[in-house]
């Protein structure tokens, strides 16, 4: 038999699709399923997940419906109770409330027809005796406070002043000058120690200390009184001023 006749008797090329399918199955077994098979599997898994999520949403929706129904029922009960309270009168709603006592006003009929007499008989603000007693107690307290304050010693503000009294020249009688200064007397003034302090060219000034009450004596009035002795005094200066 020739080679052509041998090929004619073979049927392998006529069943080529069967061999291709067998080859495909062989390689799928070695390398895993094809991409198309994987995609179909993933689609199937996605559908299952979607179905499970839809079931979960349905259960959640049912639960929300139950909650809404419960809230509606509670709201209806509350509305009905409020309506009942609005219809109930105040006296019935508060049975334990007591009416405030009404103060009675005593009216004495004087028998006269004058309206002024009727007004005098109505005692709305208490008797005149109570007012007089309260006024008397108030006055006694004020007098006691005034007496207590009068007994308390008041603090008198005083100051110590050092004065420089300058003569005209070296021929001025300083003893006479000091005598003139000390002759200034007034309430709240007390003269202290004194001394002669050299100034220059044989001239000496009188430096004299005094204590004054601030409310009664000031430096201005002292200078004014001392400078009145113009035959002996040229000027008066405040050398020091201290609060005591």
C-alpha positions in Angstrom: 0.0 0.0 0.0 1.3 3.3 -0.9 1.7 6.3 1.5 -1.2 8.2 0.0 -3.5 5.2 0.5 -2.3 4.9 4.1 -3.2 8.5 4.8 -6.5 8.0 3.2 -7.4 5.3 5.7 -6.5 7.4 8.7 -9.3 9.5 10.3 -7.2 11.7 12.7 -7.7 14.9 10.8 -11.4 14.4 10.6 -11.6 14.2 14.5 -9.3 17.1 15.0 -11.7 19.0 17.3 -11.8 16.1 19.7 -8.0 16.1 19.9 -8.1 19.9 20.4 -10.6 19.5 23.3 -8.5 16.8 24.9 -5.4 19.0 24.6 -7.2 21.9 26.2 -8.4 19.8 29.1 -4.9 18.5 29.5 -3.4 22.0 29.7 -6.2 23.2 32.0 -5.4 20.4 34.3 -1.7 21.4 34.4 -2.0 25.2 34.4 -5.4 25.6 36.2 -8.7 26.7 34.7 -8.8 29.2 31.9 -9.5 32.9 32.5 -13.0 32.6 31.2 -13.7 29.9 33.8 -12.2 32.1 36.6 -14.4 35.1 35.5 -17.5 32.9 35.6 -16.5 31.8 39.1 -16.0 35.3 40.3 -19.4 36.4 38.9 -21.0 33.6 40.7 -19.3 34.6 44.0 -20.4 38.2 43.4 -24.0 37.2 42.9 -24.0 35.3 46.2 -22.5 38.3 48.1 -25.2 40.6 46.6 -27.9 38.2 47.6 -26.6 38.0 51.2 -26.5 41.8 51.4 -30.0 42.2 50.1 -31.2 39.7 52.7 -29.4 41.7 55.4 -31.0 45.0 54.2 -34.4 43.4 54.3 -34.0 42.3 57.9 -32.7 45.8 58.9 -35.7 47.4 57.1 -38.1 45.2 59.0 -36.5 46.1 62.3 -36.8 49.8 61.5 -40.4 49.4 60.6 -41.0 47.9 64.1 -39.2 50.8 65.8 -41.2 53.4 63.9 -44.5 51.6 64.8 -43.5 51.6 68.5 -42.6 55.3 68.4 -46.0 56.1 66.8 -47.8 54.2 69.5 -45.9 56.0 72.3 -46.6 59.4 70.6 -50.3 58.6 70.4 -50.5 57.7 74.1 -48.7 61.0 75.0 -51.0 63.1 72.8 -54.1 61.5 74.4 -52.7 62.1 77.9 -52.0 65.7 77.2 -55.5 66.1 75.8 -57.0 64.7 79.0 -54.9 67.0 81.2 -56.0 70.0 79.2 -59.6 69.1 79.6 -59.2 68.5 83.4 -60.0 71.6 85.5 -57.2 73.1 87.8 -59.0 72.3 91.0 -59.3 68.6 90.1 -55.7 68.4 88.8 -54.3 69.8 92.1 -56.5 68.5 94.9 -54.1 69.2 97.7 -53.7 72.9 96.9 -55.0 75.2 99.5 -56.4 78.7 98.9 -54.2 81.4 100.4 -55.7 82.9 103.5 -57.4 86.2 103.0 -56.5 88.8 105.5 -59.6 90.2 107.1 -59.9 93.9 107.5 -61.9 95.1 110.4 -64.2 97.9 109.6 -65.9 99.7 112.4 -69.1 101.5 111.5 -69.1 104.9 113.2 -72.7 105.5 112.2 -71.8 108.6 110.2 -72.4 109.3 106.5 -69.1 111.0 105.9 -66.7 109.0 103.6 -63.7 110.3 105.5 -64.9 108.9 108.7 -65.3 105.4 107.1 -61.7 105.6 105.8 -60.4 106.4 109.3 -62.1 103.3 110.7 -60.3 100.9 108.3 -56.9 99.9 109.9 -54.9 98.7 106.8 -51.3 99.5 108.0 -51.3 98.8 111.7 -52.1 101.0 114.7 -50.5 104.3 115.4 -49.1 103.0 118.6 -47.0 100.4 116.8 -45.6 103.2 114.5 -44.8 105.3 117.6 -43.1 102.4 119.3 -40.9 101.7 116.2 -40.0 105.3 115.9 -39.0 105.5 119.5 -36.8 102.4 119.3 -35.1 103.9 116.2 -34.5 107.2 117.9 -33.0 105.4 121.0 -30.6 103.4 118.8 -29.5 106.6 117.0 -28.8 108.3 120.3 -26.9 105.3 121.6 -24.7 105.2 118.5 -24.0 109.0 118.7 -23.0 108.7 122.3 -20.7 105.8 121.6 -19.1 107.7 118.7 -18.6 110.8 120.9 -16.8 108.8 123.6 -14.4 107.4 121.0 -11.2 109.5 120.8 -10.6 111.1 117.5 -7.2 111.1 115.9 -5.8 114.6 115.5 -3.5 115.0 112.5 -0.3 116.9 113.5 2.9 118.1 111.8 6.3 119.1 112.9 7.6 122.2 111.2 11.2 123.6 111.2 11.3 127.3 110.3 14.3 129.4 109.2 13.8 133.0 110.2 16.3 135.4 108.6 17.2 138.8 110.0 18.0 141.9 108.0 21.7 142.1 109.0 24.3 141.2 111.6 23.1 144.1 113.8 19.6 142.6 114.4 18.9 141.7 118.0 18.3 137.9 117.6 17.0 137.5 121.2 14.3 140.1 120.4 13.6 138.4 117.1 13.0 135.1 118.8 10.9 136.8 121.4 8.7 138.2 118.6 8.4 134.8 116.9 7.4 133.0 120.1 4.8 135.8 120.7 2.7 134.3 117.9 0.1 132.3 119.7 -2.9 130.5 118.3 -5.0 127.4 118.9 -3.2 124.3 117.7 0.4 125.8 117.8 3.2 124.7 120.1 6.7 126.2 119.9 9.7 124.0 120.5 13.5 124.2 120.6 15.4 126.8 118.7 19.0 127.7 117.8 21.1 130.3 115.9 22.7 129.0 112.7 25.5 131.1 111.0 24.6 132.2 107.4 27.7 134.2 106.5 29.3 137.7 106.9 28.5 137.5 110.6 24.8 137.0 110.0 22.9 134.3 111.9 19.4 133.0 111.3 17.0 131.7 113.8 16.0 128.0 113.3 13.0 127.2 115.4 10.8 124.1 115.7 7.0 124.0 116.2 4.2 121.4 116.3 0.9 122.3 114.7 -2.5 120.7 114.3 -3.1 120.4 110.5 -6.8 121.4 110.7 -6.0 124.6 112.7 -2.6 125.9 111.7 -0.8 126.0 108.3 2.6 127.2 107.1 1.0 130.1 105.3 -0.5 131.7 108.3 2.7 131.1 110.3 4.8 133.0 107.7 2.2 135.8 107.5 2.2 136.3 111.3 6.0 136.2 111.7 6.8 138.5 108.8 4.6 141.1 110.5 7.6 141.9 112.7 9.2 143.6 109.7 11.7 145.5 111.9 13.5 142.2 112.8 12.4 139.6 110.2 13.5 139.7 106.6 12.0 136.4 105.5 10.7 133.0 106.7 11.4 129.7 105.0 10.2 126.1 105.8 13.3 124.1 106.3 11.5 120.8 107.2 8.0 119.5 107.3 7.1 116.1 108.8 3.8 114.5 109.6 3.5 113.1 113.2 
